[in-house]
Amino acid sequence: MKSYKVAVIGAGDMGSNHAAAWKLAGHEVISITDIDEPRAQSIANQYELEKVYTDYKQAAADPEAEIISICLPLPFHAPVTIYAAQQGKHVFCEKPLANSFQDAAAMEEAVRKAGVQFGIGFQRNLSNSLKQVKQWADEGKFGTPMVINSTNMMEVRPKRIMHDANGNNGPIMDTGCHYFLMWQTIFGSKPKSIYARGGILAKDRAELSHIQSLAIDTGIITVEYESGDIAEMTVSWGLPAGFKMGGRTDRIFGPKGGAEGSFNNVTDRLMLYEGGEKEEVPVDRNQNLHQDQFALFAEAIEKGEPAPVSFQAGKEMLAVTLAILESIETEKVVSYVHP
Ligand SMILES: NC(=O)c1ccc[n+]([C@@H]2O[C@H](COP(=O)([O-])OP(=O)(O)OC[C@H]3O[C@@H](n4cnc5c(N)ncnc54)[C@H](O)[C@@H]3O)[C@@H](O)[C@H]2O)c1
C-alpha cells in the first residue's frame, strides 16, 4: 500500500492521536501545526516530526503534504478544509463536520472542485463492540421494535470551547454525532422525528463566565426511526467537578432480549440478555480505531474510490443535531429532513 505524507493541524488531544495513528497505519507525518508553538513542538519531539508550523496555511501549502489531517475546534473545520482542498490536498477532518449546512456546503463544494478526497473522524463507529451489537440486532436477538438508551454524563469540560455556542457548541453538537451514527447503524434505518428537552446546567459556573453565548450542555433526546425503533439519550456536560456516576453506557432492548455495554468504544465485554438468561460476551479490544479509519481512508484514495465515511454521514449527523437543538428551542417535535 502507498504511504502518504500527512500534515496534522492542531496539536491537542486529537492531534496527538492522529500523529500516532497515521504512523501506525504506515504513513509519514511530515508536519504538525498549532498556534501554540510549544504545544506543536512537543508533539514534533514525541513523534519525531520534521516540521513545525503555527499557520495552517503554510502547512497546507507545503508541496510535500498529500493529506491534511484537521484536529482543530469546530469553527476551523470549514475554513481549513476549504483552504487545504484549494491547495489540491486530500482532507481528513475531525467530527463534527460543521456548525451549519452553509459551512458544510462550502466545504463540499471546495472538495468537489479540487477533485480531492474528504474523510471525517467517526472512528468510534468502527468498534468491535458496535459490530457485535449490530450483528445481534440483524439476527433478531432483541426482536423489534428496538429501543436504545445511551448516556453521556460528564463534569464541565476542561476545554472551555466545548461550552461555547460559537465554539464546539456543547455535547449535542460535539459528541452527539458519534451516538446518532451508532443508532442509525444498529437500526439500519434513518431518523423520522425528534423530540428533545434541554438546558444549561453550568450557567452559573465561574469557569465559564467568560463565554458570551453558552451552549446547551444538557439534554434528554428521543429519536424515532423509520423502522419504528427508538433511541433515547441523556447527555450532560454540566456536572460538578469529580462527578463519579457511571458516565457512558448504552443499552439496547426489545421484546426478545437486550444488551448492555459501551457500544461505540473499545471494550472487552458486552452483556447479552436473552429471555431470563444473562451472558457476558467477550469482545476483542485489540484495535486502534484511528489507525483503522486512516487505513480505510488511504486505501480509498489509492484506489480512487470515494472515502468510506465522508460528507453524507457528516451532513446526516448535522441534520439530527440541528433538529434536536430546534426541538429544545421550540418545545416541538421536529421532523428529520434527510440532507
Ligand atoms: N473523533 C473523536 O472521537 C474526537 C475526540 C475528541 C475530539 N474530537 C474533535 O477533534 C477536534 C479537536 O479536538 P481536541 O480535543 O484535539 O481539541 P484540543 O483543544 O485538545 O486541541 C485543539 C488544538 O487546536 C489549536 N488551535 C486552535 N485554533 C487554531 C488555529 N487557528 N490554527 C492552529 N491551531 C489552532 C489549539 O491551540 C489546540 O492545541 C474537535 O473538533 C473535536 O470535536 C474528536
The ligand as an ORCA input file, in Angstrom:
! r2SCAN-3c Opt
* xyz 0 1
  N     -13.163     11.592     16.909
  C     -13.201     11.707     18.215
  O     -13.527     10.772     18.942
  C     -12.846     13.017     18.852
  C     -12.496     13.079     20.198
  C     -12.133     14.320     20.730
  C     -12.174     15.453     19.935
  N     -12.561     15.350     18.628
  C     -12.654     16.535     17.757
  O     -11.349     16.944     17.388
  C     -11.299     18.353     17.273
  C     -10.163     18.868     18.151
  O     -10.408     18.493     19.495
  P      -9.237     18.305     20.570
  O      -9.855     17.555     21.684
  O      -7.997     17.771     19.952
  O      -9.023     19.821     21.000
  P      -7.754     20.439     21.739
  O      -8.217     21.686     22.362
  O      -7.074     19.409     22.575
  O      -6.772     20.793     20.519
  C      -7.060     21.782     19.565
  C      -5.754     22.483     19.222
  O      -6.017     23.389     18.136
  C      -5.185     24.530     18.343
  N      -5.744     25.616     17.524
  C      -6.876     26.329     17.751
  N      -7.070     27.208     16.742
  C      -6.039     27.036     15.874
  C      -5.705     27.628     14.625
  N      -6.445     28.574     14.068
  N      -4.580     27.209     13.991
  C      -3.791     26.259     14.546
  N      -4.064     25.655     15.732
  C      -5.185     26.038     16.374
  C      -5.242     24.757     19.834
  O      -4.139     25.565     20.265
  C      -5.182     23.328     20.363
  O      -3.862     22.912     20.641
  C     -12.685     18.865     17.689
  O     -13.463     19.110     16.549
  C     -13.267     17.712     18.473
  O     -14.680     17.639     18.365
  C     -12.871     14.156     18.089
*
